[in-house]
């Protein structure tokens, strides 16, 4: 179902509910109002009947009171005379008084005289009082009885012949209303046809009367019963019987003598108010339906204009975007309402999708370039690794030739060593980059002599430069600090990469190394070193990817000059670790200039060098321990590191028993040869399980090994499991891990397994011997790492 249809249905339902609620409210409000009006009309009719009865009885009452306080009547009641009767008790007098009966009683209740006139027509001759009227004095509860002074009695009575009569009685007193009373005078009037017509004209409704004594017991008419009950409870409201929509019957009780219910008046009442109520309801119903229809039409029209049409427009725009795949298309926005806000947010989403799509495209392109770079890198690495391996394997075969003399064998060994060092340098570059990428590279800041390190690096590359016929010059821009705080190993690595690359890519001309200490106004002083060459150079578009791993200017340089594409990436990360940054400028065919800075640390109190001659003289700097570090006299002379070959002969050393766990036969022979030549007693185990058994057996014979060298990758039981089992068994001797794994996290894994120390392959002979001696003498810190740069 479409949204437009749903909106129409929902709006129709809402309008219908609103219409029904409105009609319910109108019905309740108008119904209550008209019901109140109709009940007021009923009450008014009953009041009119009461008033009409009060008018008749009131007129009779005033006339009767006049006669009761007339001295002639006072005298007549005591001494009847014909003169009074002839002058006053005549039919004409009754007609003038508008009564049908006059009854005079003495003080004992005896009727002194009574005259009657049965009709309202002129008649001079009164008639005797009818028996039903005279019988009023002999009723079980007579109403025509003597009254005390100041008393009166009025009401309606029902005669024995079924006629209704209104009466008024007063005590007979003097004109001064003085007594004693000589009796009672009663005026009475029939409720005849003429009286009923007066009631009908006054009320506008037809009235009938029913004697209470004539009602059956129990009363079958529930409305009369209700009216009697209401009268006895003191209510003056009529009881209403709503017969139908056009007629209602009102029942009200009229008291007789002694205030008791005597007559029930029945008024047949028309219901014009109810008819008006129905007409009003029809009018309201018609009006509400018309208004609701108009509201529904207006509501649906505005809703279609403000919501449906705009949503349809938004949907059309979205469909165009989906089918056209054009993320630059935007949904039109008009106004400031929620739909406009939704359109704006959708446009923002499209903008983000557009940017994300562009970023995905860019990332895909970068991934493609990175994939190509990795493929090229693998090709380069294959070339770079296979080249020294070819030399190593080839010259190894030549060493096996029995016809080789000593000089040739020595030359072959030197070639093998040189290519092995080259191969190890490639592996170290990969490991350094991995450590930097995983935040595993750490730098150690110590006081160093800047020009000594530069001189060592220049001295090592000068031979290669001389072979190519190019020069290497070092320029110092003074003043320079005599020493700085930096990591000499990482600084040397940066210089070797940059100067080595400059020599490699330069065919003619030379390489210049410029050193200065630049003060910057917003930062501390930095050491700035520039390595510039006159080599092949690079175009500007290739400089953006120069410091990315596995990347070179182009693949032709690999075939022409060699290299893995890792050196500059390592340099940039090392420079960052040393607190500086590196930049490059290059022009094809003119050369390249690399400039990098390092943080020299706090130079407060550090003396400066202001002349080249001061660099040529040795500077001795005292360290915190009182020992001296001496800078090299010649900045361009390589200083060879000291070795540990000066160890005492094996015969003078205590016999150290070592258990070597190694599965490779060649490595077994090599490491065992190095250790035995240093004077150690070496036992061999081919796997971890054998090493575990041998170590526990030696400990059980009270001749434990002083040290275990544990290869971590072995069959049956590797070094990790073997070390863990020994530690769980309570073995407390030192265990040094030997592994070719030099990635980030490998050291922590070995230490966690229970190793005391950690050394990587290929081994460095002097470092391995010294590490064994330190471990046995408990001088080496637990968990130190040996990562050799050369075999």
Secondary structure, 3 states (H helix, E strand, C coil): CCHHHHHHHHHHHHHHHHHHHHHHHHHHHHHHHHHHHHHHHHHHHHHHHHHHHHHHHHHHHHHHHHHHCCHHHHHHHHCCCHHHHHHHCCHHHHHHHCCCEEEEECCCCCEEEEEECCCCCCCCCCECCCHHHHHHHHCCCCCCCCCCCCCEEEEEEECCCCCEEEEEEEECCCCCCCCCCCCEEEEEEECCHHHHHHHHHHHCCEEEEEEHHHCCCCCCCHHHHHHHHHHHCCCCCCEEEECCCCEEEEEEEEECHHHCEEEEEEEEEECHHHHHHHHHHHHHHHHHHHHHHHHHHHHHHHHHHHHHHHHHHHHHHHHHHHHHCCCCCCCCCCCCCHHHHHHHHHHHHHHHHHHHHHHHHHHHHHHHHHHHHHHHHHHHHHHHHHHHHHHHHHHHHHHCCCCCCHHHHHHHHHHHHHHHHHHHHHHHHHHHHHHHHCCCCCCCCEEECHHHHHHHHHHHHHHHHHHHCCEEEEEEECCEECCEEECHHHHHHHHHHHHHHHHHCCCCCEEEEEEEEECCCCCCCEEEEEEEECCCCCCHHHHCCCCCCCCCCCHHHHHHHCCCCCHHHHHHHHHHHCCCCEEEEEECCCEEEEEEEEECCCCCCCCEECCHHHHHCCCEEECCCCCEEECCCCCCCCCCCCCCCCCCCHHHCCCCEEEEECCCHHHHHHHHHHHHHCCCEEEEECCHHHHHHHHHHHHHCCCCCCEEEEECCCCCCCHHHHHHHHHHCCCCCEEEEEECCCCCCHHHHHHHHCCCEEEECCCCHHHHHHHHHHHHCCCCCCCCEECCCCC
